[in-house]
Amino acid sequence: MESATAPADKVGAPQSSHEPTDGSGYNSRVRTALQELREEIQEKETALNRLRESSESLFTEPSADPVHRLHQLRIIKTAFDMLTPAEPQLPSVESPLPTLLALRSSQHVVAGTKSSITDLDGKLERARTRLKKEESDLRDAKLITAALESRINSLQQAQSERLQQSPDDSVKDVLVTLQKKRLAYDREVKTLVKAFNRFIDRHLASMLEAEDEGGPVVGGATENDRGRFGQASSGNPKDSGSMVTEELRSLTEELLNASVSRDRSNAYVDLSRDSVAARFLVRSKIAEFGRGDASRIRLIGFGRPLDD
């Protein structure tokens, strides 16, 4: 039992004051401290093994004999009494062991902090993205709510005004509204017709006439061809009143009138000949020939039910 408590004064032995203070001296102290620790561990293990060999029969299990059991308890108490007052083996002030332990602990703390920062950065970025989306959704919801409230208010106001009006006044208001819409529609149509005519005069007139005379197909002409045709058109303003351009204007107007007809069978316009204007409208996906009949043409009706 006494061998287990033998002091090991090698750990923490004072260092010579004449040791160098540079890197080589520090490394030498570290190697010395490690060697002392290894020797101390070896001594403790040797003493523990001797103690186990000498007391193997005592501590295998509690004895059923009261005398033997009392003897076991006295041995355990003696061991505790011997170990309790013993001072712990601590490294000396000059030992590098505390510095190494503090450095290892600091490294663990720094590594854990860096890992936490990385995780928090990812969570923060995801939270910011989610916040931006939520703010965008909130703005959209507010706009929709405001638009719905405005629409509801206008409908309620209109309904209230209609309830306060006589039937004749209501009819007059409806007629006035329809008249305003018709005037606005007529103005828009005139604007679009003017723009369409300008487009024909400035861009299509010369190229359609060239195609009618055997030149390149409109839409397949090269840049040089378009430049040559544009110069010819600008130098001869009468080209815009030629037969081809007038036929394009006339055919377009007939197609528009036929498209608004109530009778769907009258949506087609009959062609007197295979004209350049008709082919141009078909190539431009503006109009289409009849099924198996190239003598009829109509505007492409987007959203129109398919024919049987």
Beta strands, then each sheet from edge to edge (+ up, - down):
strand 1: 269-270
strand 2: 287-290
strand 3: 293-299
sheet 1: 1+ 3- 2+
end
